Amino acid sequence: MLNKNSVGAGFLLGSILPALSWVVFEYVLHNNAIIMDKPAVPYLIAIGLNLVLLRYCFKNKLDETANGVMMFTFAFMLVVFLFKIYTR
């Protein structure tokens, strides 16, 4: 099982906010939002939320969890960047 302060828990926590952001912008708003003319905005919002989570983890001395959140956030940014380059 995952410890409260582990890289795996941070990786899992770091994946929740981008997944939630994707669901909200893809299925709930579905081009009805004003910001949808800029396709990277939902991902930037998800990254910003992950940074808030990262700050919370570091403030509460959950260093391993913060490392997991940071790793997922950087991997997520890389994937979004690569998909945005190759879809042009």
Secondary structure by P-SEA (a helix, b strand, c coil): ccccccaaaaaaaaaaaaaaaaaaaccccccccccccccaaaaaaaaaaaaaaaaaaaaacaaaaaaaaaaaaaaaaaaaaaaaaaac
